[in-house]
Amino acid sequence: MLFWRVKPLDKILETAEKKSLKRQLGAFQLTMLGIGAVIGTGIFVLTAEAGQKAGPGMMIAFVIAATVCALAALAYAELASMVPVSGSAYTYTYGVFGEIIAWVVGWALALEYGVGASVVSVGWSGYMNGLLAHSDLFGLVAPGALALPEALRAGPFAGGSFNLLAFLISFAVTVLLIIGTSKSAKVNAILVAIKIAALAMFVVIALPAVKSTNFEPFLPGGWGSPLGGVGVLGAAASIFFAYVGFDAVSTAAEETKNPNRNIPIGLIGSLAICTIFYLLVGYSAAGSVGAQPVLGVNGMPLDPGSDAMAAACAGSEALVCSKEPLAHVLRMIGFPTLGNWIGIAAILALPSVILMMMFGQTRIFFTMSRDGLLPEALSRVHPRFHTPHVITIITGIVVAVCSAFFPVGKLADTSNSGTLLAFAMVAIGVMILRKQQPNRPRPFRTPLVWLVCPLAVLGCLLLFVNLTMTAKLVFVIWAAIGLVVYRLYGYRRSQMAPDHKTLPPAPHLEPHPTFHEGPDPGP
């Protein structure tokens, strides 16, 4: 059953949309691409989440998550270079494990992309709400006059009723994706510069305010719990989201000059730079105002996103309670105007991350629909805009509703569960193909594959186990629903079923939003 209905890699390449892509990206461009894709909600928002789970020990969590990502990225790059087509990990597993495993991975990727877009939307709303609450519009109004009512600032699990701004930004990005949008590399570079400048400014201002007493105790939640969700490992499982997007480097393999050299430089370079920034930001935030978690009656950190946490944070100025932690730190140490500018930087940069994630979600389900595993309507292309408008509308509705009602921490952990499964399957797939098809051309080869890939799988498993129980439960329920859908629909309608002889022609789609002619984003 494992290797059932395997779609040969040659067939995948043959039936994919054919593009002649010019190899023009060097190591520097790939590194900038990776940094641009990585720096987003994770560091701007999840710093508070990590602090609540691990306290100052969140700095160790950043390193653990980065290490797992680096191992997975090296494995991912090999398959991306061998099969540079849309569908990402879903397509790769289809060509290695077969249809049912590919279905599970593709279904799980919905948790990464769709729920991940909700995470960024909620993070964006936190900074926008903070800016509205503290801005005087350059002296034109009283501070706080623009603030939304408390009930419309957050969902019901975070002390509010409906997160209006998160809902609206999700809706706006959905409209953009329907009418079609292609960002140039120059725009991406500008956004990268804004994000790096904002983080650098934060470190320069907050670092001198660090006090050693704020790091005591260093590990208030310990290393972790058998149930997951707390401690350093629990924080690493959550902060893993801060690195999601690095694989955009590996999916650009078809456009890379000398991929054997430049892809690992881009992957490791972008992860290293982001990790250094994250450590500096975490150290500065925890050391300047403290990052001690809010403890429950059992002496352990409360679960972020829970009713108890929302109640404990009511009116609190603690860093772990903030929905805009970096701006909050600067305001706490006496730089309110610069805190607002940090918020503006996040507000400008984060919508592009929402767009990338929603784009990835629509293209995954588009590819699955083309393969017959989902209804044909999902792969319909708008006659004017040349975008898969049906699945984009459905994705937009789901993202908007999730972002309006659920807290950022719960969403991030749920998103990570799908990502970790996809990365583990890719690493296993690399090892299987090394044995099954050792002579197949590999523009990029994973170094020390029999060490890197097993460690990648173990790392993904370690982080998955340390997700919150809610995230693991949602993942299991979502996977079970997916298997039912596959049995009732995809099993019979699949293009690999005996009564299907040909694949439909590939419709023309809008290109990748990072390049004018690029591949789809990976998991």
SULMOPE-V779417 format. One record per residue. N is the residue number from 0. PHI is phi in degrees with one decimal (999 if undefined). PSI is psi in degrees with one decimal (none if undefined). Layout:
n:N phi:PHI psi:PSI
n:N phi:PHI psi:PSI
This chain:
n:0 phi:999 psi:-29.3
n:1 phi:-63.4 psi:-48.6
n:2 phi:-101.2 psi:54.7
n:3 phi:-103.0 psi:131.5
n:4 phi:54.8 psi:53.3
n:5 phi:-74.5 psi:131.4
n:6 phi:-95.2 psi:110.7
n:7 phi:-54.5 psi:144.4
n:8 phi:-59.2 psi:-37.1
n:9 phi:-62.3 psi:-38.0
n:10 phi:-68.2 psi:-38.4
n:11 phi:-60.6 psi:-45.6
n:12 phi:-66.0 psi:-36.6
n:13 phi:-68.4 psi:-40.4
n:14 phi:-91.5 psi:-8.6
n:15 phi:-72.0 psi:161.2
n:16 phi:-64.1 psi:125.5
n:17 phi:-87.7 psi:127.9
n:18 phi:-135.0 psi:143.3
n:19 phi:-103.1 psi:98.5
n:20 phi:-97.4 psi:134.9
n:21 phi:-82.1 psi:133.5
n:22 phi:-80.7 psi:103.6
n:23 phi:-136.7 psi:-1.6
n:24 phi:-93.5 psi:130.5
n:25 phi:-102.3 psi:-173.8
n:26 phi:-61.9 psi:-40.7
n:27 phi:-64.9 psi:-46.5
n:28 phi:-62.2 psi:-39.1
n:29 phi:-66.2 psi:-39.7
n:30 phi:-63.1 psi:-43.6
n:31 phi:-64.5 psi:-38.7
n:32 phi:-60.8 psi:-45.2
n:33 phi:-63.1 psi:-43.9
n:34 phi:-62.9 psi:-43.1
n:35 phi:-62.9 psi:-37.0
n:36 phi:-76.6 psi:-29.2
n:37 phi:-83.9 psi:-51.2
n:38 phi:-69.7 psi:115.3
n:39 phi:-167.1 psi:-132.7
n:40 phi:-58.9 psi:-34.6
n:41 phi:-51.5 psi:-52.5
n:42 phi:-84.6 psi:-34.0
n:43 phi:-73.4 psi:-26.3
n:44 phi:-121.3 psi:-46.6
n:45 phi:-74.6 psi:-2.1
n:46 phi:-57.8 psi:-41.2
n:47 phi:-67.3 psi:-41.1
n:48 phi:-60.6 psi:-45.7
n:49 phi:-65.1 psi:-38.5
n:50 phi:-63.0 psi:-38.5
n:51 phi:-67.1 psi:-30.2
n:52 phi:-87.6 psi:-35.6
n:53 phi:-127.1 psi:-5.3
n:54 phi:63.7 psi:-148.0
n:55 phi:-60.1 psi:-20.2
n:56 phi:-65.3 psi:-1.8
n:57 phi:-61.7 psi:-22.2
n:58 phi:-63.8 psi:-37.3
n:59 phi:-66.6 psi:-35.9
n:60 phi:-62.2 psi:-38.0
n:61 phi:-60.5 psi:-41.6
n:62 phi:-68.7 psi:-42.9
n:63 phi:-61.0 psi:-47.5
n:64 phi:-62.7 psi:-40.7
n:65 phi:-64.2 psi:-38.9
n:66 phi:-64.0 psi:-45.2
n:67 phi:-62.6 psi:-41.4
n:68 phi:-63.3 psi:-40.9
n:69 phi:-63.2 psi:-42.8
n:70 phi:-63.9 psi:-44.9
n:71 phi:-66.2 psi:-36.2
n:72 phi:-64.3 psi:-40.2
n:73 phi:-64.7 psi:-36.3
n:74 phi:-71.0 psi:-42.9
n:75 phi:-61.3 psi:-38.1
n:76 phi:-62.3 psi:-33.9
n:77 phi:-65.8 psi:-46.8
n:78 phi:-69.5 psi:-36.0
n:79 phi:-63.6 psi:-35.0
n:80 phi:-76.8 psi:-29.6
n:81 phi:-76.4 psi:-38.1
n:82 phi:-129.1 psi:73.5
n:83 phi:-79.7 psi:67.7
n:84 phi:-129.7 psi:170.5
n:85 phi:-70.6 psi:159.0
n:86 phi:111.9 psi:-18.0
n:87 phi:47.8 psi:-134.8
n:88 phi:-61.4 psi:-28.9
n:89 phi:-59.9 psi:-48.0
n:90 phi:-64.4 psi:-42.3
n:91 phi:-62.7 psi:-45.1
n:92 phi:-69.6 psi:-27.1
n:93 phi:-62.3 psi:-36.9
n:94 phi:-85.3 psi:-5.2
n:95 phi:-117.2 psi:-53.2
n:96 phi:-96.2 psi:-27.2
n:97 phi:111.1 psi:-179.4
n:98 phi:-67.4 psi:-44.5
n:99 phi:-68.7 psi:-37.9
n:100 phi:-69.2 psi:-38.8
n:101 phi:-61.3 psi:-39.9
n:102 phi:-61.0 psi:-46.8
n:103 phi:-60.0 psi:-43.2
n:104 phi:-65.9 psi:-46.8
n:105 phi:-61.1 psi:-40.2
n:106 phi:-65.0 psi:-39.7
n:107 phi:-67.7 psi:-31.9
n:108 phi:-63.6 psi:-21.7
n:109 phi:-62.5 psi:-33.0
n:110 phi:-68.0 psi:-36.3
n:111 phi:-70.2 psi:-56.1
n:112 phi:-74.5 psi:-54.0
n:113 phi:-65.1 psi:-52.2
n:114 phi:-68.0 psi:-35.8
n:115 phi:-60.0 psi:-39.4
n:116 phi:-62.9 psi:-35.5
n:117 phi:-65.8 psi:-38.8
n:118 phi:-58.0 psi:-48.0
n:119 phi:-66.5 psi:-37.0
n:120 phi:-62.4 psi:-43.5
n:121 phi:-65.7 psi:-40.7
n:122 phi:-62.6 psi:-41.9
n:123 phi:-61.3 psi:-43.3
n:124 phi:-64.1 psi:-33.9
n:125 phi:-61.1 psi:-44.1
n:126 phi:-71.6 psi:-37.5
n:127 phi:-66.6 psi:-43.1
n:128 phi:-63.6 psi:-39.6
n:129 phi:-64.0 psi:-40.0
n:130 phi:-66.2 psi:-42.9
n:131 phi:-63.2 psi:-35.5
n:132 phi:-73.8 psi:-24.5
n:133 phi:-112.2 psi:-11.6
n:134 phi:-84.9 psi:143.8
n:135 phi:-106.8 psi:11.9
n:136 phi:53.4 psi:52.3
n:137 phi:56.6 psi:40.1
n:138 phi:86.0 psi:3.1
n:139 phi:-83.1 psi:-25.4
n:140 phi:-135.2 psi:166.5
n:141 phi:-73.6 psi:144.2
n:142 phi:-55.1 psi:129.8
n:143 phi:91.9 psi:-7.4
n:144 phi:-67.1 psi:-24.3
n:145 phi:-90.4 psi:-5.6
n:146 phi:-65.3 psi:141.8
n:147 phi:-75.6 psi:157.7
n:148 phi:-57.6 psi:148.5
n:149 phi:-55.6 psi:-35.8
n:150 phi:-65.4 psi:-22.8
n:151 phi:-101.1 psi:6.6
n:152 phi:-93.0 psi:-20.4
n:153 phi:-152.1 psi:165.5
n:154 phi:-77.8 psi:176.5
n:155 phi:-65.7 psi:-19.8
n:156 phi:-91.1 psi:-0.7
n:157 phi:-126.1 psi:25.7
n:158 phi:93.5 psi:3.3
n:159 phi:-123.1 psi:-158.3
n:160 phi:-124.9 psi:-38.5
n:161 phi:-155.2 psi:121.0
n:162 phi:-83.0 psi:91.1
n:163 phi:-63.9 psi:-46.5
n:164 phi:-67.0 psi:-37.7
n:165 phi:-63.3 psi:-40.0
n:166 phi:-62.7 psi:-44.3
n:167 phi:-68.9 psi:-40.4
n:168 phi:-68.5 psi:-34.6
n:169 phi:-63.5 psi:-41.9
n:170 phi:-64.8 psi:-42.3
n:171 phi:-63.6 psi:-43.2
n:172 phi:-65.9 psi:-36.4
n:173 phi:-59.8 psi:-44.0
n:174 phi:-61.5 psi:-43.0
n:175 phi:-60.2 psi:-42.1
n:176 phi:-68.5 psi:-31.3
n:177 phi:-70.9 psi:-45.0
n:178 phi:-78.9 psi:-13.4
n:179 phi:96.2 psi:131.0
n:180 phi:-150.7 psi:137.9
n:181 phi:-131.9 psi:116.0
n:182 phi:-85.1 psi:142.9
n:183 phi:-86.9 psi:163.9
n:184 phi:-63.1 psi:-29.4
n:185 phi:-66.4 psi:-41.9
n:186 phi:-63.3 psi:-42.1
n:187 phi:-59.1 psi:-42.1
n:188 phi:-63.5 psi:-38.4
n:189 phi:-64.6 psi:-43.6
n:190 phi:-64.3 psi:-39.4
n:191 phi:-60.5 psi:-44.0
n:192 phi:-62.7 psi:-40.5
n:193 phi:-62.6 psi:-45.6
n:194 phi:-67.1 psi:-43.4
n:195 phi:-66.0 psi:-41.5
n:196 phi:-62.4 psi:-40.0
n:197 phi:-64.5 psi:-45.1
n:198 phi:-67.3 psi:-39.2
n:199 phi:-63.7 psi:-43.1
n:200 phi:-61.0 psi:-41.7
n:201 phi:-60.1 psi:-46.5
n:202 phi:-63.9 psi:-45.1
n:203 phi:-59.8 psi:-37.6
n:204 phi:-83.3 psi:-42.4
n:205 phi:-82.3 psi:-28.4
n:206 phi:-59.3 psi:-43.1
n:207 phi:-65.1 psi:-17.3
n:208 phi:-89.4 psi:3.0
n:209 phi:-66.8 psi:136.6
n:210 phi:-125.5 psi:133.8
n:211 phi:-61.5 psi:-29.1
n:212 phi:-65.9 psi:-22.5
n:213 phi:-72.6 psi:-10.4
n:214 phi:-96.1 psi:8.4
n:215 phi:-114.3 psi:124.7
n:216 phi:-75.1 psi:152.5
n:217 phi:-79.8 psi:-33.4
n:218 phi:-124.8 psi:69.2
n:219 phi:-65.3 psi:-24.5
n:220 phi:-101.7 psi:5.0
n:221 phi:71.4 psi:-162.9
n:222 phi:-83.8 psi:-27.4
n:223 phi:164.5 psi:-179.6
n:224 phi:-128.5 psi:149.0
n:225 phi:-55.9 psi:-26.9
n:226 phi:-87.8 psi:-8.8
n:227 phi:79.5 psi:172.9
n:228 phi:94.0 psi:-14.0
n:229 phi:-133.8 psi:173.2
n:230 phi:75.2 psi:-175.0
n:231 phi:-61.3 psi:-44.9
n:232 phi:-68.4 psi:-36.6
n:233 phi:-63.5 psi:-40.5
n:234 phi:-66.1 psi:-39.3
n:235 phi:-63.0 psi:-38.4
n:236 phi:-64.0 psi:-35.2
n:237 phi:-78.3 psi:-45.8
n:238 phi:-70.6 psi:-12.0
n:239 phi:-51.0 psi:-33.1
n:240 phi:-60.6 psi:-27.7
n:241 phi:-66.4 psi:-15.8
n:242 phi:-107.6 psi:-7.5
n:243 phi:-62.1 psi:132.0
n:244 phi:120.5 psi:-19.6
n:245 phi:-59.0 psi:-28.4
n:246 phi:-69.9 psi:-7.0
n:247 phi:-59.3 psi:-27.1
n:248 phi:-64.4 psi:-47.6
n:249 phi:-68.9 psi:-30.7
n:250 phi:-75.3 psi:-8.0
n:251 phi:-92.7 psi:16.9
n:252 phi:-58.5 psi:-35.6
n:253 phi:-68.9 psi:-19.4
n:254 phi:-107.4 psi:11.1
n:255 phi:-101.1 psi:132.1
n:256 phi:-74.0 psi:133.3
n:257 phi:49.0 psi:63.6
n:258 phi:-59.9 psi:-31.7
n:259 phi:-58.2 psi:-32.5
n:260 phi:-93.8 psi:-46.7
n:261 phi:-80.1 psi:-31.5
n:262 phi:-65.0 psi:-48.8
n:263 phi:-62.9 psi:-33.8
n:264 phi:-63.8 psi:-45.1
n:265 phi:-64.4 psi:-42.9
n:266 phi:-65.0 psi:-57.8
n:267 phi:-68.8 psi:-37.5
n:268 phi:-61.7 psi:-48.0
n:269 phi:-66.7 psi:-40.4
n:270 phi:-65.9 psi:-39.7
n:271 phi:-64.9 psi:-47.1
n:272 phi:-62.6 psi:-44.6
n:273 phi:-64.5 psi:-39.3
n:274 phi:-64.0 psi:-41.9
n:275 phi:-60.5 psi:-45.8
n:276 phi:-60.8 psi:-44.7
n:277 phi:-62.8 psi:-41.2
n:278 phi:-65.1 psi:-42.5
n:279 phi:-64.7 psi:-42.2
n:280 phi:-65.9 psi:-45.3
n:281 phi:-62.2 psi:-43.0
n:282 phi:-63.7 psi:-43.5
n:283 phi:-67.3 psi:-41.5
n:284 phi:-67.3 psi:-49.9
n:285 phi:-65.9 psi:-38.1
n:286 phi:-78.1 psi:-26.0
n:287 phi:-85.5 psi:-42.2
n:288 phi:-122.6 psi:-4.5
n:289 phi:89.7 psi:146.6
n:290 phi:-135.6 psi:36.0
n:291 phi:-73.7 psi:136.8
n:292 phi:-73.5 psi:159.0
n:293 phi:-81.9 psi:122.4
n:294 phi:-97.1 psi:149.0
n:295 phi:-90.5 psi:-173.6
n:296 phi:-66.1 psi:-21.7
n:297 phi:-87.2 psi:3.5
n:298 phi:82.5 psi:1.4
n:299 phi:-103.8 psi:155.8
n:300 phi:-58.8 psi:138.3
n:301 phi:-67.3 psi:154.4
n:302 phi:-73.6 psi:119.3
n:303 phi:-59.1 psi:138.0
n:304 phi:87.9 psi:1.4
n:305 phi:-90.4 psi:163.8
n:306 phi:-62.6 psi:-38.0
n:307 phi:-63.5 psi:-39.9
n:308 phi:-66.8 psi:-42.3
n:309 phi:-62.1 psi:-40.3
n:310 phi:-67.3 psi:-42.0
n:311 phi:-66.8 psi:-28.0
n:312 phi:-89.7 psi:-4.7
n:313 phi:-59.3 psi:115.8
n:314 phi:77.0 psi:3.1
n:315 phi:-83.1 psi:146.0
n:316 phi:-101.0 psi:10.5
n:317 phi:-65.7 psi:144.9
n:318 phi:-58.4 psi:-40.3
n:319 phi:-68.6 psi:-11.2
n:320 phi:-96.4 psi:-7.9
n:321 phi:-81.3 psi:142.9
n:322 phi:-94.2 psi:-2.2
n:323 phi:-140.5 psi:65.8
n:324 phi:-58.0 psi:-40.7
n:325 phi:-69.5 psi:-43.8
n:326 phi:-64.0 psi:-37.2
n:327 phi:-63.0 psi:-41.8
n:328 phi:-60.4 psi:-46.9
n:329 phi:-64.2 psi:-36.9
n:330 phi:-66.5 psi:-38.2
n:331 phi:-66.7 psi:-31.3
n:332 phi:-97.6 psi:12.6
n:333 phi:98.7 psi:20.6
n:334 phi:-127.1 psi:65.1
n:335 phi:-63.6 psi:-37.4
n:336 phi:-65.3 psi:-43.6
n:337 phi:-67.9 psi:-31.1
n:338 phi:-61.8 psi:-40.2
n:339 phi:-63.9 psi:-36.7
n:340 phi:-68.5 psi:-33.8
n:341 phi:-61.3 psi:-42.8
n:342 phi:-61.2 psi:-41.3
n:343 phi:-63.3 psi:-41.4
n:344 phi:-60.0 psi:-43.6
n:345 phi:-65.0 psi:-40.8
n:346 phi:-62.9 psi:-38.0
n:347 phi:-73.4 psi:-37.8
n:348 phi:-88.3 psi:-33.4
n:349 phi:-70.1 psi:-32.7
n:350 phi:-57.4 psi:-31.2
n:351 phi:-66.6 psi:-30.9
n:352 phi:-71.0 psi:-39.3
n:353 phi:-58.7 psi:-44.6
n:354 phi:-60.3 psi:-45.6
n:355 phi:-61.0 psi:-42.3
n:356 phi:-71.2 psi:-41.3
n:357 phi:-67.7 psi:-35.1
n:358 phi:-59.7 psi:-46.8
n:359 phi:-61.6 psi:-41.4
n:360 phi:-61.2 psi:-47.2
n:361 phi:-65.1 psi:-36.7
n:362 phi:-74.3 psi:-30.9
n:363 phi:-64.4 psi:-52.2
n:364 phi:-68.1 psi:-30.0
n:365 phi:-60.8 psi:-46.3
n:366 phi:-65.4 psi:-41.4
n:367 phi:-64.3 psi:-35.5
n:368 phi:-67.1 psi:-41.0
n:369 phi:-61.4 psi:-32.1
n:370 phi:-80.4 psi:-1.6
n:371 phi:87.7 psi:0.4
n:372 phi:-81.4 psi:-19.4
n:373 phi:-126.9 psi:161.2
n:374 phi:-53.9 psi:143.9
n:375 phi:-59.1 psi:-28.6
n:376 phi:-59.1 psi:-29.0
n:377 phi:-70.2 psi:-18.5
n:378 phi:-103.5 psi:12.4
n:379 phi:-70.0 psi:138.6
n:380 phi:-109.8 psi:134.0
n:381 phi:-62.1 psi:130.8
n:382 phi:-63.7 psi:-24.9
n:383 phi:-98.6 psi:-45.5
n:384 phi:-91.6 psi:-13.7
n:385 phi:58.7 psi:38.7
n:386 phi:-125.2 psi:152.2
n:387 phi:-75.1 psi:81.9
n:388 phi:-68.8 psi:-32.0
n:389 phi:-65.2 psi:-53.3
n:390 phi:-68.1 psi:-28.4
n:391 phi:-66.8 psi:-41.6
n:392 phi:-64.8 psi:-44.8
n:393 phi:-61.3 psi:-46.0
n:394 phi:-60.6 psi:-43.8
n:395 phi:-61.3 psi:-39.7
n:396 phi:-64.7 psi:-46.4
n:397 phi:-62.5 psi:-45.8
n:398 phi:-61.7 psi:-45.0
n:399 phi:-63.4 psi:-43.3
n:400 phi:-66.8 psi:-44.6
n:401 phi:-61.7 psi:-42.9
n:402 phi:-69.1 psi:-27.0
n:403 phi:-75.4 psi:-26.7
n:404 phi:-115.9 psi:-19.1
n:405 phi:-113.2 psi:149.4
n:406 phi:-77.8 psi:159.1
n:407 phi:-62.8 psi:-39.3
n:408 phi:-64.3 psi:-46.8
n:409 phi:-62.2 psi:-41.3
n:410 phi:-65.2 psi:-42.6
n:411 phi:-63.0 psi:-44.5
n:412 phi:-63.9 psi:-41.2
n:413 phi:-64.4 psi:-41.1
n:414 phi:-60.8 psi:-42.1
n:415 phi:-63.5 psi:-31.6
n:416 phi:-61.1 psi:-42.2
n:417 phi:-68.3 psi:-39.2
n:418 phi:-63.2 psi:-44.8
n:419 phi:-63.7 psi:-39.3
n:420 phi:-63.0 psi:-46.3
n:421 phi:-61.2 psi:-44.3
n:422 phi:-65.1 psi:-40.7
n:423 phi:-63.3 psi:-42.4
n:424 phi:-66.7 psi:-36.1
n:425 phi:-63.9 psi:-44.1
n:426 phi:-62.5 psi:-41.1
n:427 phi:-65.7 psi:-40.3
n:428 phi:-60.9 psi:-37.9
n:429 phi:-59.9 psi:-44.5
n:430 phi:-66.3 psi:-40.2
n:431 phi:-64.0 psi:-44.5
n:432 phi:-67.1 psi:-31.0
n:433 phi:-61.3 psi:-32.9
n:434 phi:-84.9 psi:-43.5
n:435 phi:-75.7 psi:-40.6
n:436 phi:-132.4 psi:66.4
n:437 phi:-65.9 psi:-23.2
n:438 phi:-95.3 psi:-0.8
n:439 phi:-66.0 psi:136.5
n:440 phi:-58.2 psi:133.9
n:441 phi:-129.2 psi:97.3
n:442 phi:-55.6 psi:-30.4
n:443 phi:-129.5 psi:133.1
n:444 phi:-115.2 psi:128.6
n:445 phi:-62.3 psi:123.2
n:446 phi:-71.6 psi:145.8
n:447 phi:48.4 psi:50.4
n:448 phi:-57.4 psi:-35.9
n:449 phi:-79.8 psi:-2.0
n:450 phi:-107.4 psi:-46.5
n:451 phi:-64.1 psi:-48.7
n:452 phi:-67.5 psi:-45.6
n:453 phi:-60.5 psi:-38.7
n:454 phi:-65.8 psi:-36.0
n:455 phi:-62.4 psi:-44.2
n:456 phi:-63.5 psi:-45.7
n:457 phi:-64.0 psi:-38.9
n:458 phi:-64.8 psi:-42.7
n:459 phi:-63.3 psi:-39.9
n:460 phi:-65.3 psi:-41.5
n:461 phi:-60.4 psi:-46.0
n:462 phi:-68.9 psi:-37.4
n:463 phi:-61.8 psi:-44.3
n:464 phi:-60.9 psi:-30.6
n:465 phi:-94.1 psi:8.8
n:466 phi:-69.4 psi:164.5
n:467 phi:-64.6 psi:155.1
n:468 phi:-60.8 psi:-34.9
n:469 phi:-61.5 psi:-45.0
n:470 phi:-62.5 psi:-42.8
n:471 phi:-66.3 psi:-38.1
n:472 phi:-66.7 psi:-43.2
n:473 phi:-61.3 psi:-40.4
n:474 phi:-61.6 psi:-45.8
n:475 phi:-63.5 psi:-44.4
n:476 phi:-64.6 psi:-43.1
n:477 phi:-62.6 psi:-42.4
n:478 phi:-63.6 psi:-40.2
n:479 phi:-64.2 psi:-42.5
n:480 phi:-61.0 psi:-41.9
n:481 phi:-61.3 psi:-41.9
n:482 phi:-65.2 psi:-35.6
n:483 phi:-65.4 psi:-44.6
n:484 phi:-61.4 psi:-41.7
n:485 phi:-62.7 psi:-45.0
n:486 phi:-65.6 psi:-37.9
n:487 phi:-82.4 psi:-25.8
n:488 phi:-125.7 psi:-62.8
n:489 phi:-61.5 psi:-34.5
n:490 phi:-56.9 psi:-41.5
n:491 phi:-90.3 psi:-30.5
n:492 phi:-91.4 psi:-6.1
n:493 phi:-56.2 psi:143.6
n:494 phi:-66.9 psi:-15.5
n:495 phi:-91.1 psi:-3.1
n:496 phi:-67.4 psi:152.9
n:497 phi:-56.6 psi:-32.6
n:498 phi:-86.2 psi:3.5
n:499 phi:-105.5 psi:121.2
n:500 phi:-102.4 psi:-30.1
n:501 phi:-131.3 psi:158.0
n:502 phi:-97.8 psi:147.7
n:503 phi:-70.6 psi:153.6
n:504 phi:-65.1 psi:150.8
n:505 phi:-77.9 psi:120.6
n:506 phi:-67.5 psi:159.4
n:507 phi:-79.3 psi:130.6
n:508 phi:-119.6 psi:160.0
n:509 phi:-61.3 psi:143.1
n:510 phi:-70.5 psi:170.6
n:511 phi:-54.8 psi:135.9
n:512 phi:-71.4 psi:-8.2
n:513 phi:-88.8 psi:-35.2
n:514 phi:-124.9 psi:162.8
n:515 phi:-72.9 psi:-27.0
n:516 phi:-140.5 psi:69.8
n:517 phi:-122.3 psi:173.3
n:518 phi:-81.2 psi:167.4
n:519 phi:-71.5 psi:152.7
n:520 phi:-70.0 psi:150.5
n:521 phi:-86.7 psi:-171.6
n:522 phi:-72.4 psi:none
